[in-house]
Amino acid sequence: MITLYHFPTSPFTEKVRRALNYKGISHELEEVVRADVGSGRYADVSPTGKFPALMDDGNAVWDSTDILLHLERLCPSPALFPSDPREAALAHVIEDWADESLYFYEMTMRLSWEHNLDEALDEFTATLPGVSRDDVRKMVLQGVGQLVAAQGLGRKPQEQVVSDVVRHFRALDDMLAGRDWLAGDALSVADLAVIGQLNALLYAREARAALEDTSNIKTWMARVDAVAPKEGA
Ligand SMILES: N[C@@H](CCC(=O)N[C@@H](CS)C(=O)NCC(=O)O)C(=O)O
């Protein structure tokens, strides 16, 4: 039996859940209690303390990229990796762009800009029972604020961050022109990684406005949703 340990608000959770649903792999979901991570409760599932992590018959796999590779070995069809080596390499690079670059845009804009955080706050408050909405707000602003400041994006003027995102969306839109998927001729890890980060980013009103200036992204999102839904059947 497979159990996915996760934070429901995480874009990496969305990536993995879509992969499980695409492949039709039955699994259980176990929401991680944020307050218990530091106590070592989940150390055997995720030694890094980051989630999602997966337990498959006693074997722990953590990091969404490794989880998707594990699922591919377990259930090769439908494939998550293009068979053509160049397209597989492209899928790898796009996945990493989503996980390591777009992620910090969603963290910055959704969680460290007060006017956007309010829209995401109910979901975060639900994951911290016993903590008031106001305290969650302060914790997220402070914690994520420090993280994105250390990473660098949090120190950029907001207008510059928004123009970065406009550029990223334009690049994504151009990658999708005349094609159904980001790499290869079927859905791949690239599509799953990008849609997870995009949905988190779209909590930010500036990202929603940027999306309106694109031509191909919304139809691609609907295409991904149709074959690899976030929620299980
Ligand atoms: N590279 C990891 C990133 C996972 C990650 O950063 N997860 C966040 C939630 S979105 C987390 O667990 N944060 C808790 C922490 O950093 O302590 C992956 O792809 O799974």
The ligand as an SDF file (V2000), in Angstrom:
LIG
                    3D

 20 19  0  0  0  0  0  0  0  0999 V2000
   12.2940   19.5840   -3.6340 N   0  0  0  0  0  0  0  0  0  0  0  0
   11.1960   19.1830   -2.7830 C   0  0  0  0  0  0  0  0  0  0  0  0
   10.5660   20.4420   -2.1980 C   0  0  0  0  0  0  0  0  0  0  0  0
    9.4550   20.1260   -1.1960 C   0  0  0  0  0  0  0  0  0  0  0  0
    9.1310   21.3380   -0.3520 C   0  0  0  0  0  0  0  0  0  0  0  0
    9.8300   22.3500   -0.3600 O   0  0  0  0  0  0  0  0  0  0  0  0
    8.0410   21.2190    0.4100 N   0  0  0  0  0  0  0  0  0  0  0  0
    7.6790   22.2620    1.3340 C   0  0  0  0  0  0  0  0  0  0  0  0
    6.1780   22.4780    1.2870 C   0  0  0  0  0  0  0  0  0  0  0  0
    5.6930   23.2780   -0.2270 S   0  0  0  0  0  0  0  0  0  0  0  0
    8.0450   21.8190    2.7380 C   0  0  0  0  0  0  0  0  0  0  0  0
    7.9700   20.6600    3.0660 O   0  0  0  0  0  0  0  0  0  0  0  0
    8.3900   22.7740    3.5870 N   0  0  0  0  0  0  0  0  0  0  0  0
    8.6940   22.5150    4.9550 C   0  0  0  0  0  0  0  0  0  0  0  0
   10.0880   22.8930    5.3120 C   0  0  0  0  0  0  0  0  0  0  0  0
   10.8200   23.3950    4.4510 O   0  0  0  0  0  0  0  0  0  0  0  0
   10.4240   22.7030    6.4770 O   0  0  0  0  0  0  0  0  0  0  0  0
   10.1940   18.3760   -3.6020 C   0  0  0  0  0  0  0  0  0  0  0  0
   10.2240   18.4480   -4.8360 O   0  0  0  0  0  0  0  0  0  0  0  0
    9.4140   17.6070   -3.0030 O   0  0  0  0  0  0  0  0  0  0  0  0
  1  2  1  0
  2  3  1  0
  2 18  1  0
  3  4  1  0
  4  5  1  0
  5  6  2  0
  5  7  1  0
  7  8  1  0
  8  9  1  0
  8 11  1  0
  9 10  1  0
 11 12  2  0
 11 13  1  0
 13 14  1  0
 14 15  1  0
 15 16  2  0
 15 17  1  0
 18 19  2  0
 18 20  1  0
M  END
$$$$
